[in-house]
Amino acid sequence: MVSQILFIAITVAAIALFSFNLKKVIRNIRLGKDVNRSDQPAKRWLTMIKIALGQTKMFFRPVPAVLHLFVYVGFVIINLEVLEIMIDGIFGTHRIFGGLGSVYNFLIGSFELLALSVWVACAIFLIRRNVIKLKRFMARELKGWPKSDANYILITEILLMSAFLLMNAADAKLQAMGAHHYITAGAFPVSQYLGGLLPDTESSLIVIERACWWFHIVGIFAFLNYLPYSKHFHILFAFPNTYFANLEPKGEFTNMQSVTNEVKAMLDPSFTPPEAEAGRFGAKDVNDLSWVNLMNAYTCTECGRCTAVCPANLTGKLLSPRKIMMDTRDRLEEVGKNIDKHGVGFDDGKALIDDYILREEIWACTSCNACTQACPINIDPLAIITEVRRYAVMEESQAPSSISAMLGNIENNGAPWKYSPADRFNWAKQD
């Protein structure tokens, strides 16, 4: 009974703490401007099923895709085992679903094979990051916490899978001994080979089985509450992120309604623009971005596929689309903490531009959309870069001289070049 009360207390505390932190994250996302993404629901569902559930964009890189698939499927399927652990923990039973017979044996056997594949995949991921040191994991934005975060998660998953297999190995030996409370249930195609590593006394096996059981379930609760502080939030946010992704053609710029109304008034003096609140052109800080931009930031997996295909980054420029997303998330977290500490409206004197994202970065972008195409969960760094650029140009009139000259030429000549429209076809008259 004591263990049941302790289990229920830990479960309630873990779920309550996660809900508390998730509520803060959702509040932070809602700091963004409103944008309508309720159109084309059928296409949105299909996109989510293909990209988030089907992992289709992962397979542009087959090796990490297969390894990630093991971890993804293992995470989803093995959680069915957690359901049994939860029921056993609450009611004091043991292998409550054991009565399913051959079906249960098939499930437990499948879980063990998946647990082994997750273990191997995580070990290879650790080797890729820390021994082989792939280039996209060695970028400057991954120094310090981001690198540790990835390693902590991979090590935790290895430990959780190890505990799961050791628990089953001890359970199988206890079942063979006919120990009280350990009913004969389950198939153990992997953990049977670990039995030789365990002691043969019943009392020692029960201690190991119980210790692994508690480690496994408490570890899962700890993992759940680690998610809000980790890049692994994409486990949850990949689904809404792909559903609410931009379905318009890549690179299509959104019109600003205030500018549209101004142009309409110039062309048609009878047009009376509707009254609108004074706003800011572009984005100086995170609350000038849309809520989709901010959800993108929380969803970023920091995998670096965007940066790996960025032509600016490949030619040595400072721009890294991954860093744009990480900077946006870090600034949003800072704004959220300011709200917690000082209340809504507090100004800490900082902004997304300059304090996090440098001007050299935004002007290095070629707007080619390679980053958005490469992202496995449809994150759009270009949308944030574009909004920050708009702020720099339209609010501050600050842009590189080449950009200012190009904008002036468009305004005066109707083309980005310095020549008069009357001279546009002079080249055709030359011999």
FITOR-533297 format. One record per residue (C-alpha): x, y negated, z negated; residue in three letters. Coordinates in nm, 3 decimals. Layout:
# FITOR-533297
<u = X&v = Y&w = Z&code = ala>
...
# end
This chain:
# FITOR-533297
<u = 0.000&v = 0.000&w = 0.000&code = met>
<u = 0.287&v = -0.239&w = -0.082&code = val>
<u = 0.440&v = -0.190&w = 0.260&code = ser>
<u = 0.101&v = -0.254&w = 0.425&code = gln>
<u = 0.056&v = -0.582&w = 0.234&code = ile>
<u = 0.412&v = -0.685&w = 0.322&code = leu>
<u = 0.356&v = -0.599&w = 0.688&code = phe>
<u = 0.032&v = -0.798&w = 0.705&code = ile>
<u = 0.197&v = -1.095&w = 0.532&code = ala>
<u = 0.489&v = -1.094&w = 0.778&code = ile>
<u = 0.254&v = -1.060&w = 1.075&code = thr>
<u = 0.033&v = -1.349&w = 0.967&code = val>
<u = 0.334&v = -1.570&w = 0.890&code = ala>
<u = 0.498&v = -1.492&w = 1.226&code = ala>
<u = 0.184&v = -1.562&w = 1.428&code = ile>
<u = 0.109&v = -1.880&w = 1.230&code = ala>
<u = 0.462&v = -2.016&w = 1.278&code = leu>
<u = 0.458&v = -1.939&w = 1.650&code = phe>
<u = 0.118&v = -2.105&w = 1.690&code = ser>
<u = 0.245&v = -2.413&w = 1.507&code = phe>
<u = 0.548&v = -2.447&w = 1.736&code = asn>
<u = 0.349&v = -2.366&w = 2.051&code = leu>
<u = 0.102&v = -2.641&w = 1.961&code = lys>
<u = 0.392&v = -2.890&w = 1.946&code = lys>
<u = 0.518&v = -2.781&w = 2.288&code = val>
<u = 0.171&v = -2.821&w = 2.441&code = ile>
<u = 0.143&v = -3.166&w = 2.279&code = arg>
<u = 0.478&v = -3.261&w = 2.436&code = asn>
<u = 0.365&v = -3.144&w = 2.779&code = ile>
<u = 0.048&v = -3.352&w = 2.746&code = arg>
<u = 0.262&v = -3.663&w = 2.704&code = leu>
<u = 0.299&v = -3.652&w = 3.083&code = gly>
<u = 0.072&v = -3.832&w = 3.325&code = lys>
<u = -0.237&v = -3.659&w = 3.449&code = asp>
<u = -0.227&v = -3.485&w = 3.787&code = val>
<u = -0.502&v = -3.277&w = 3.942&code = asn>
<u = -0.395&v = -2.920&w = 4.013&code = arg>
<u = -0.740&v = -2.759&w = 4.008&code = ser>
<u = -0.773&v = -2.739&w = 4.388&code = asp>
<u = -0.747&v = -2.416&w = 4.594&code = gln>
<u = -0.801&v = -2.178&w = 4.298&code = pro>
<u = -0.785&v = -1.864&w = 4.517&code = ala>
<u = -0.447&v = -1.966&w = 4.661&code = lys>
<u = -0.322&v = -2.055&w = 4.314&code = arg>
<u = -0.417&v = -1.715&w = 4.172&code = trp>
<u = -0.248&v = -1.544&w = 4.466&code = leu>
<u = 0.067&v = -1.750&w = 4.418&code = thr>
<u = 0.079&v = -1.664&w = 4.049&code = met>
<u = 0.028&v = -1.293&w = 4.114&code = ile>
<u = 0.300&v = -1.286&w = 4.383&code = lys>
<u = 0.560&v = -1.507&w = 4.216&code = ile>
<u = 0.514&v = -1.461&w = 3.841&code = ala>
<u = 0.366&v = -1.111&w = 3.818&code = leu>
<u = 0.519&v = -0.964&w = 4.134&code = gly>
<u = 0.861&v = -1.131&w = 4.090&code = gln>
<u = 0.882&v = -1.158&w = 4.471&code = thr>
<u = 1.125&v = -1.453&w = 4.484&code = lys>
<u = 1.370&v = -1.268&w = 4.258&code = met>
<u = 1.448&v = -1.021&w = 4.537&code = phe>
<u = 1.643&v = -1.274&w = 4.742&code = phe>
<u = 1.926&v = -1.148&w = 4.516&code = arg>
<u = 1.859&v = -0.770&w = 4.498&code = pro>
<u = 2.104&v = -0.664&w = 4.225&code = val>
<u = 1.996&v = -0.909&w = 3.954&code = pro>
<u = 1.637&v = -0.863&w = 4.075&code = ala>
<u = 1.642&v = -0.490&w = 4.000&code = val>
<u = 1.808&v = -0.546&w = 3.661&code = leu>
<u = 1.559&v = -0.821&w = 3.577&code = his>
<u = 1.274&v = -0.595&w = 3.686&code = leu>
<u = 1.385&v = -0.334&w = 3.430&code = phe>
<u = 1.383&v = -0.595&w = 3.155&code = val>
<u = 1.052&v = -0.745&w = 3.272&code = tyr>
<u = 0.866&v = -0.415&w = 3.305&code = val>
<u = 1.024&v = -0.286&w = 2.986&code = gly>
<u = 0.913&v = -0.597&w = 2.800&code = phe>
<u = 0.555&v = -0.563&w = 2.922&code = val>
<u = 0.512&v = -0.186&w = 2.894&code = ile>
<u = 0.700&v = -0.126&w = 2.571&code = ile>
<u = 0.476&v = -0.381&w = 2.404&code = asn>
<u = 0.205&v = -0.114&w = 2.425&code = leu>
<u = 0.416&v = 0.068&w = 2.167&code = glu>
<u = 0.399&v = -0.245&w = 1.953&code = val>
<u = 0.020&v = -0.210&w = 1.944&code = leu>
<u = 0.061&v = 0.131&w = 1.780&code = glu>
<u = 0.320&v = -0.007&w = 1.539&code = ile>
<u = 0.082&v = -0.288&w = 1.443&code = met>
<u = -0.203&v = -0.046&w = 1.371&code = ile>
<u = 0.025&v = 0.188&w = 1.179&code = asp>
<u = 0.165&v = -0.105&w = 0.980&code = gly>
<u = -0.178&v = -0.237&w = 0.883&code = ile>
<u = -0.347&v = 0.095&w = 0.800&code = phe>
<u = -0.048&v = 0.295&w = 0.679&code = gly>
<u = -0.086&v = 0.560&w = 0.949&code = thr>
<u = 0.189&v = 0.716&w = 1.156&code = his>
<u = 0.167&v = 0.744&w = 1.535&code = arg>
<u = -0.204&v = 0.669&w = 1.533&code = ile>
<u = -0.232&v = 0.742&w = 1.906&code = phe>
<u = -0.065&v = 1.083&w = 1.871&code = gly>
<u = -0.404&v = 1.248&w = 1.913&code = gly>
<u = -0.398&v = 1.160&w = 2.283&code = leu>
<u = -0.182&v = 1.469&w = 2.335&code = gly>
<u = -0.011&v = 1.495&w = 2.674&code = ser>
<u = -0.104&v = 1.136&w = 2.764&code = val>
<u = 0.073&v = 1.015&w = 2.450&code = tyr>
<u = 0.375&v = 1.232&w = 2.526&code = asn>
<u = 0.393&v = 1.081&w = 2.876&code = phe>
<u = 0.369&v = 0.727&w = 2.739&code = leu>
<u = 0.635&v = 0.772&w = 2.473&code = ile>
<u = 0.864&v = 0.944&w = 2.724&code = gly>
<u = 0.812&v = 0.655&w = 2.970&code = ser>
<u = 0.880&v = 0.399&w = 2.696&code = phe>
<u = 1.210&v = 0.569&w = 2.615&code = glu>
<u = 1.323&v = 0.567&w = 2.979&code = leu>
<u = 1.229&v = 0.199&w = 3.006&code = leu>
<u = 1.408&v = 0.123&w = 2.679&code = ala>
<u = 1.724&v = 0.284&w = 2.817&code = leu>
<u = 1.695&v = 0.087&w = 3.143&code = ser>
<u = 1.648&v = -0.238&w = 2.947&code = val>
<u = 1.953&v = -0.152&w = 2.733&code = trp>
<u = 2.169&v = -0.091&w = 3.043&code = val>
<u = 2.038&v = -0.400&w = 3.227&code = ala>
<u = 2.109&v = -0.628&w = 2.928&code = cys>
<u = 2.460&v = -0.483&w = 2.892&code = ala>
<u = 2.529&v = -0.555&w = 3.261&code = ile>
<u = 2.388&v = -0.908&w = 3.225&code = phe>
<u = 2.627&v = -0.968&w = 2.932&code = leu>
<u = 2.920&v = -0.841&w = 3.140&code = ile>
<u = 2.822&v = -1.066&w = 3.433&code = arg>
<u = 2.812&v = -1.370&w = 3.206&code = arg>
<u = 3.108&v = -1.307&w = 2.975&code = asn>
<u = 3.351&v = -1.076&w = 3.156&code = val>
<u = 3.299&v = -1.127&w = 3.530&code = ile>
<u = 3.199&v = -1.491&w = 3.463&code = lys>
<u = 2.987&v = -1.556&w = 3.770&code = leu>
<u = 3.029&v = -1.913&w = 3.896&code = lys>
<u = 2.667&v = -2.017&w = 3.843&code = arg>
<u = 2.696&v = -1.925&w = 3.474&code = phe>
<u = 3.013&v = -2.129&w = 3.425&code = met>
<u = 2.873&v = -2.474&w = 3.510&code = ala>
<u = 2.930&v = -2.766&w = 3.274&code = arg>
<u = 2.564&v = -2.782&w = 3.168&code = glu>
<u = 2.586&v = -2.426&w = 3.031&code = leu>
<u = 2.859&v = -2.500&w = 2.778&code = lys>
<u = 2.771&v = -2.456&w = 2.411&code = gly>
<u = 2.415&v = -2.375&w = 2.311&code = trp>
<u = 2.275&v = -2.271&w = 2.655&code = pro>
<u = 2.549&v = -2.007&w = 2.688&code = lys>
<u = 2.498&v = -1.886&w = 2.331&code = ser>
<u = 2.121&v = -1.881&w = 2.379&code = asp>
<u = 2.147&v = -1.639&w = 2.672&code = ala>
<u = 2.388&v = -1.414&w = 2.484&code = asn>
<u = 2.176&v = -1.413&w = 2.167&code = tyr>
<u = 1.871&v = -1.297&w = 2.362&code = ile>
<u = 2.056&v = -1.022&w = 2.549&code = leu>
<u = 2.218&v = -0.892&w = 2.230&code = ile>
<u = 1.882&v = -0.903&w = 2.049&code = thr>
<u = 1.715&v = -0.701&w = 2.324&code = glu>
<u = 1.993&v = -0.442&w = 2.308&code = ile>
<u = 1.952&v = -0.419&w = 1.931&code = leu>
<u = 1.572&v = -0.388&w = 1.958&code = leu>
<u = 1.598&v = -0.109&w = 2.215&code = met>
<u = 1.864&v = 0.067&w = 2.006&code = ser>
<u = 1.639&v = 0.052&w = 1.700&code = ala>
<u = 1.348&v = 0.188&w = 1.904&code = phe>
<u = 1.549&v = 0.487&w = 2.029&code = leu>
<u = 1.706&v = 0.559&w = 1.690&code = leu>
<u = 1.362&v = 0.543&w = 1.527&code = met>
<u = 1.233&v = 0.800&w = 1.773&code = asn>
<u = 1.541&v = 1.021&w = 1.727&code = ala>
<u = 1.492&v = 1.030&w = 1.350&code = ala>
<u = 1.117&v = 1.083&w = 1.395&code = asp>
<u = 1.175&v = 1.377&w = 1.629&code = ala>
<u = 1.403&v = 1.547&w = 1.374&code = lys>
<u = 1.152&v = 1.486&w = 1.095&code = leu>
<u = 0.875&v = 1.633&w = 1.310&code = gln>
<u = 1.090&v = 1.941&w = 1.374&code = ala>
<u = 1.146&v = 1.977&w = 0.996&code = met>
<u = 0.772&v = 1.953&w = 0.933&code = gly>
<u = 0.820&v = 1.653&w = 0.704&code = ala>
<u = 0.507&v = 1.519&w = 0.537&code = his>
<u = 0.335&v = 1.231&w = 0.722&code = his>
<u = 0.537&v = 1.294&w = 1.042&code = tyr>
<u = 0.288&v = 1.459&w = 1.275&code = ile>
<u = 0.407&v = 1.636&w = 1.587&code = thr>
<u = 0.354&v = 1.384&w = 1.864&code = ala>
<u = 0.550&v = 1.229&w = 2.148&code = gly>
<u = 0.817&v = 1.329&w = 2.399&code = ala>
<u = 1.172&v = 1.204&w = 2.352&code = phe>
<u = 1.372&v = 1.243&w = 2.676&code = pro>
<u = 1.636&v = 0.989&w = 2.569&code = val>
<u = 1.642&v = 0.982&w = 2.190&code = ser>
<u = 1.676&v = 1.363&w = 2.168&code = gln>
<u = 2.042&v = 1.311&w = 2.261&code = tyr>
<u = 2.090&v = 1.077&w = 1.965&code = leu>
<u = 1.968&v = 1.334&w = 1.712&code = gly>
<u = 2.317&v = 1.480&w = 1.674&code = gly>
<u = 2.444&v = 1.145&w = 1.547&code = leu>
<u = 2.194&v = 1.142&w = 1.260&code = leu>
<u = 2.214&v = 1.322&w = 0.924&code = pro>
<u = 2.019&v = 1.644&w = 0.865&code = asp>
<u = 1.864&v = 1.562&w = 0.527&code = thr>
<u = 1.498&v = 1.463&w = 0.523&code = glu>
<u = 1.541&v = 1.173&w = 0.283&code = ser>
<u = 1.820&v = 1.017&w = 0.492&code = ser>
<u = 1.621&v = 1.057&w = 0.812&code = leu>
<u = 1.316&v = 0.887&w = 0.656&code = ile>
<u = 1.534&v = 0.593&w = 0.547&code = val>
<u = 1.675&v = 0.559&w = 0.901&code = ile>
<u = 1.334&v = 0.596&w = 1.067&code = glu>
<u = 1.173&v = 0.338&w = 0.837&code = arg>
<u = 1.466&v = 0.096&w = 0.863&code = ala>
<u = 1.455&v = 0.110&w = 1.245&code = cys>
<u = 1.075&v = 0.074&w = 1.241&code = trp>
<u = 1.093&v = -0.240&w = 1.028&code = trp>
<u = 1.390&v = -0.379&w = 1.223&code = phe>
<u = 1.206&v = -0.325&w = 1.551&code = his>
<u = 0.883&v = -0.495&w = 1.452&code = ile>
<u = 1.041&v = -0.777&w = 1.249&code = val>
<u = 1.285&v = -0.830&w = 1.535&code = gly>
<u = 0.993&v = -0.871&w = 1.776&code = ile>
<u = 0.832&v = -1.129&w = 1.547&code = phe>
<u = 1.163&v = -1.313&w = 1.518&code = ala>
<u = 1.201&v = -1.303&w = 1.898&code = phe>
<u = 0.851&v = -1.447&w = 1.934&code = leu>
<u = 0.939&v = -1.741&w = 1.712&code = asn>
<u = 1.273&v = -1.793&w = 1.883&code = tyr>
<u = 1.104&v = -1.847&w = 2.220&code = leu>
<u = 1.010&v = -2.216&w = 2.163&code = pro>
<u = 1.377&v = -2.294&w = 2.104&code = tyr>
<u = 1.505&v = -2.091&w = 2.398&code = ser>
<u = 1.512&v = -2.086&w = 2.776&code = lys>
<u = 1.321&v = -1.760&w = 2.742&code = his>
<u = 0.999&v = -1.955&w = 2.708&code = phe>
<u = 0.961&v = -1.871&w = 3.077&code = his>
<u = 0.830&v = -1.531&w = 2.963&code = ile>
<u = 0.506&v = -1.713&w = 2.879&code = leu>
<u = 0.516&v = -2.028&w = 3.093&code = phe>
<u = 0.606&v = -1.860&w = 3.424&code = ala>
<u = 0.239&v = -1.776&w = 3.475&code = phe>
<u = 0.079&v = -2.122&w = 3.430&code = pro>
<u = 0.383&v = -2.279&w = 3.597&code = asn>
<u = 0.331&v = -2.083&w = 3.919&code = thr>
<u = -0.047&v = -2.130&w = 3.905&code = tyr>
<u = -0.018&v = -2.509&w = 3.881&code = phe>
<u = 0.274&v = -2.533&w = 4.127&code = ala>
<u = 0.264&v = -2.780&w = 4.413&code = asn>
<u = 0.090&v = -2.612&w = 4.710&code = leu>
<u = 0.151&v = -2.899&w = 4.950&code = glu>
<u = 0.432&v = -2.874&w = 5.208&code = pro>
<u = 0.772&v = -2.910&w = 5.044&code = lys>
<u = 0.918&v = -3.257&w = 5.074&code = gly>
<u = 0.585&v = -3.433&w = 5.119&code = glu>
<u = 0.593&v = -3.750&w = 4.914&code = phe>
<u = 0.292&v = -3.853&w = 4.711&code = thr>
<u = 0.147&v = -4.194&w = 4.779&code = asn>
<u = 0.124&v = -4.435&w = 4.489&code = met>
<u = -0.236&v = -4.551&w = 4.470&code = gln>
<u = -0.143&v = -4.906&w = 4.364&code = ser>
<u = 0.079&v = -4.946&w = 4.671&code = val>
<u = -0.183&v = -4.787&w = 4.896&code = thr>
<u = -0.443&v = -5.035&w = 4.773&code = asn>
<u = -0.204&v = -5.324&w = 4.828&code = glu>
<u = -0.140&v = -5.217&w = 5.188&code = val>
<u = -0.513&v = -5.170&w = 5.250&code = lys>
<u = -0.578&v = -5.522&w = 5.121&code = ala>
<u = -0.311&v = -5.659&w = 5.355&code = met>
<u = -0.461&v = -5.484&w = 5.657&code = leu>
<u = -0.822&v = -5.549&w = 5.565&code = asp>
<u = -0.892&v = -5.877&w = 5.378&code = pro>
<u = -1.243&v = -5.753&w = 5.298&code = ser>
<u = -1.103&v = -5.458&w = 5.103&code = phe>
<u = -1.129&v = -5.505&w = 4.729&code = thr>
<u = -0.906&v = -5.264&w = 4.536&code = pro>
<u = -1.059&v = -5.108&w = 4.226&code = pro>
<u = -0.938&v = -5.236&w = 3.894&code = glu>
<u = -0.655&v = -5.033&w = 3.755&code = ala>
<u = -0.434&v = -5.046&w = 3.449&code = glu>
<u = -0.089&v = -5.187&w = 3.496&code = ala>
<u = 0.155&v = -4.903&w = 3.529&code = gly>
<u = 0.515&v = -4.833&w = 3.607&code = arg>
<u = 0.656&v = -4.739&w = 3.943&code = phe>
<u = 0.839&v = -4.410&w = 3.915&code = gly>
<u = 0.975&v = -4.259&w = 3.595&code = ala>
<u = 1.205&v = -4.424&w = 3.343&code = lys>
<u = 1.134&v = -4.169&w = 3.072&code = asp>
<u = 0.960&v = -3.835&w = 3.034&code = val>
<u = 0.618&v = -3.986&w = 2.961&code = asn>
<u = 0.626&v = -4.141&w = 3.312&code = asp>
<u = 0.644&v = -3.793&w = 3.466&code = leu>
<u = 0.343&v = -3.569&w = 3.521&code = ser>
<u = 0.250&v = -3.292&w = 3.280&code = trp>
<u = 0.342&v = -3.042&w = 3.554&code = val>
<u = 0.695&v = -3.188&w = 3.567&code = asn>
<u = 0.720&v = -3.147&w = 3.190&code = leu>
<u = 0.587&v = -2.790&w = 3.199&code = met>
<u = 0.847&v = -2.718&w = 3.469&code = asn>
<u = 1.115&v = -2.829&w = 3.222&code = ala>
<u = 0.996&v = -2.590&w = 2.951&code = tyr>
<u = 0.970&v = -2.308&w = 3.208&code = thr>
<u = 1.323&v = -2.340&w = 3.347&code = cys>
<u = 1.517&v = -2.015&w = 3.299&code = thr>
<u = 1.855&v = -2.185&w = 3.354&code = glu>
<u = 1.938&v = -1.909&w = 3.603&code = cys>
<u = 2.115&v = -2.161&w = 3.828&code = gly>
<u = 1.979&v = -2.037&w = 4.160&code = arg>
<u = 1.879&v = -2.397&w = 4.237&code = cys>
<u = 2.227&v = -2.532&w = 4.171&code = thr>
<u = 2.390&v = -2.245&w = 4.362&code = ala>
<u = 2.214&v = -2.352&w = 4.685&code = val>
<u = 2.228&v = -2.730&w = 4.631&code = cys>
<u = 2.437&v = -2.878&w = 4.917&code = pro>
<u = 2.534&v = -3.176&w = 4.701&code = ala>
<u = 2.664&v = -2.951&w = 4.425&code = asn>
<u = 2.840&v = -2.723&w = 4.673&code = leu>
<u = 3.032&v = -3.020&w = 4.812&code = thr>
<u = 3.151&v = -3.126&w = 4.468&code = gly>
<u = 2.888&v = -3.390&w = 4.386&code = lys>
<u = 2.776&v = -3.435&w = 4.027&code = leu>
<u = 2.417&v = -3.325&w = 4.095&code = leu>
<u = 2.294&v = -2.997&w = 3.948&code = ser>
<u = 1.916&v = -2.938&w = 3.979&code = pro>
<u = 1.939&v = -2.703&w = 3.680&code = arg>
<u = 2.083&v = -2.985&w = 3.468&code = lys>
<u = 1.798&v = -3.215&w = 3.580&code = ile>
<u = 1.549&v = -2.968&w = 3.432&code = met>
<u = 1.755&v = -2.910&w = 3.117&code = met>
<u = 1.795&v = -3.288&w = 3.064&code = asp>
<u = 1.421&v = -3.340&w = 3.105&code = thr>
<u = 1.344&v = -3.070&w = 2.848&code = arg>
<u = 1.606&v = -3.201&w = 2.603&code = asp>
<u = 1.471&v = -3.556&w = 2.629&code = arg>
<u = 1.113&v = -3.432&w = 2.591&code = leu>
<u = 1.211&v = -3.239&w = 2.278&code = glu>
<u = 1.374&v = -3.554&w = 2.142&code = glu>
<u = 1.060&v = -3.760&w = 2.210&code = val>
<u = 0.851&v = -3.490&w = 2.040&code = gly>
<u = 1.072&v = -3.498&w = 1.729&code = lys>
<u = 1.042&v = -3.877&w = 1.722&code = asn>
<u = 0.663&v = -3.841&w = 1.718&code = ile>
<u = 0.685&v = -3.591&w = 1.433&code = asp>
<u = 0.910&v = -3.822&w = 1.234&code = lys>
<u = 0.788&v = -4.172&w = 1.320&code = his>
<u = 0.449&v = -4.131&w = 1.485&code = gly>
<u = 0.322&v = -4.199&w = 1.837&code = val>
<u = 0.467&v = -4.504&w = 2.012&code = gly>
<u = 0.808&v = -4.500&w = 1.845&code = phe>
<u = 1.081&v = -4.637&w = 2.071&code = asp>
<u = 1.427&v = -4.496&w = 2.007&code = asp>
<u = 1.582&v = -4.717&w = 2.273&code = gly>
<u = 1.669&v = -4.423&w = 2.494&code = lys>
<u = 1.536&v = -4.313&w = 2.833&code = ala>
<u = 1.558&v = -4.015&w = 3.065&code = leu>
<u = 1.754&v = -4.218&w = 3.319&code = ile>
<u = 2.106&v = -4.315&w = 3.211&code = asp>
<u = 2.088&v = -4.149&w = 2.866&code = asp>
<u = 2.030&v = -3.803&w = 3.017&code = tyr>
<u = 2.015&v = -3.810&w = 3.397&code = ile>
<u = 2.286&v = -4.022&w = 3.556&code = leu>
<u = 2.226&v = -4.241&w = 3.859&code = arg>
<u = 2.513&v = -4.071&w = 4.039&code = glu>
<u = 2.318&v = -3.746&w = 4.011&code = glu>
<u = 1.988&v = -3.870&w = 4.153&code = ile>
<u = 2.149&v = -4.046&w = 4.449&code = trp>
<u = 2.355&v = -3.738&w = 4.535&code = ala>
<u = 2.033&v = -3.548&w = 4.615&code = cys>
<u = 1.969&v = -3.494&w = 4.987&code = thr>
<u = 1.597&v = -3.412&w = 4.927&code = ser>
<u = 1.648&v = -3.090&w = 5.124&code = cys>
<u = 1.428&v = -2.885&w = 4.887&code = asn>
<u = 1.676&v = -2.595&w = 4.875&code = ala>
<u = 1.643&v = -2.600&w = 4.495&code = cys>
<u = 1.264&v = -2.569&w = 4.496&code = thr>
<u = 1.281&v = -2.294&w = 4.756&code = gln>
<u = 1.537&v = -2.097&w = 4.552&code = ala>
<u = 1.360&v = -2.120&w = 4.215&code = cys>
<u = 1.210&v = -1.780&w = 4.128&code = pro>
<u = 0.917&v = -1.944&w = 3.944&code = ile>
<u = 0.845&v = -2.248&w = 4.165&code = asn>
<u = 1.002&v = -2.520&w = 3.954&code = ile>
<u = 1.041&v = -2.850&w = 4.139&code = asp>
<u = 1.349&v = -3.052&w = 4.034&code = pro>
<u = 1.312&v = -3.278&w = 4.341&code = leu>
<u = 0.982&v = -3.415&w = 4.209&code = ala>
<u = 1.161&v = -3.548&w = 3.898&code = ile>
<u = 1.454&v = -3.685&w = 4.100&code = ile>
<u = 1.212&v = -3.865&w = 4.332&code = thr>
<u = 1.024&v = -4.029&w = 4.045&code = glu>
<u = 1.345&v = -4.145&w = 3.876&code = val>
<u = 1.465&v = -4.286&w = 4.208&code = arg>
<u = 1.136&v = -4.472&w = 4.250&code = arg>
<u = 1.187&v = -4.636&w = 3.914&code = tyr>
<u = 1.542&v = -4.739&w = 4.001&code = ala>
<u = 1.438&v = -4.890&w = 4.335&code = val>
<u = 1.094&v = -5.036&w = 4.265&code = met>
<u = 1.133&v = -5.147&w = 3.902&code = glu>
<u = 1.502&v = -5.234&w = 3.883&code = glu>
<u = 1.595&v = -5.293&w = 4.248&code = ser>
<u = 1.901&v = -5.085&w = 4.180&code = gln>
<u = 2.019&v = -4.849&w = 4.449&code = ala>
<u = 2.347&v = -4.775&w = 4.624&code = pro>
<u = 2.432&v = -5.037&w = 4.889&code = ser>
<u = 2.379&v = -4.785&w = 5.168&code = ser>
<u = 2.026&v = -4.713&w = 5.042&code = ile>
<u = 1.944&v = -5.083&w = 5.002&code = ser>
<u = 2.066&v = -5.152&w = 5.356&code = ala>
<u = 1.858&v = -4.864&w = 5.491&code = met>
<u = 1.545&v = -4.988&w = 5.312&code = leu>
<u = 1.605&v = -5.340&w = 5.441&code = gly>
<u = 1.643&v = -5.210&w = 5.796&code = asn>
<u = 1.317&v = -5.016&w = 5.772&code = ile>
<u = 1.140&v = -5.329&w = 5.646&code = glu>
<u = 1.287&v = -5.559&w = 5.912&code = asn>
<u = 1.348&v = -5.329&w = 6.211&code = asn>
<u = 1.104&v = -5.042&w = 6.157&code = gly>
<u = 1.396&v = -4.799&w = 6.158&code = ala>
<u = 1.686&v = -4.714&w = 5.922&code = pro>
<u = 1.939&v = -4.869&w = 6.163&code = trp>
<u = 2.046&v = -5.232&w = 6.178&code = lys>
<u = 1.946&v = -5.285&w = 6.542&code = tyr>
<u = 1.645&v = -5.482&w = 6.658&code = ser>
<u = 1.351&v = -5.277&w = 6.791&code = pro>
<u = 1.398&v = -5.460&w = 7.123&code = ala>
<u = 1.746&v = -5.308&w = 7.156&code = asp>
<u = 1.640&v = -4.956&w = 7.060&code = arg>
<u = 1.668&v = -4.813&w = 7.413&code = phe>
<u = 1.984&v = -4.995&w = 7.518&code = asn>
<u = 2.170&v = -4.667&w = 7.496&code = trp>
<u = 1.964&v = -4.537&w = 7.791&code = ala>
<u = 2.082&v = -4.822&w = 8.015&code = lys>
<u = 2.450&v = -4.748&w = 7.961&code = gln>
<u = 2.644&v = -4.560&w = 8.228&code = asp>
# end
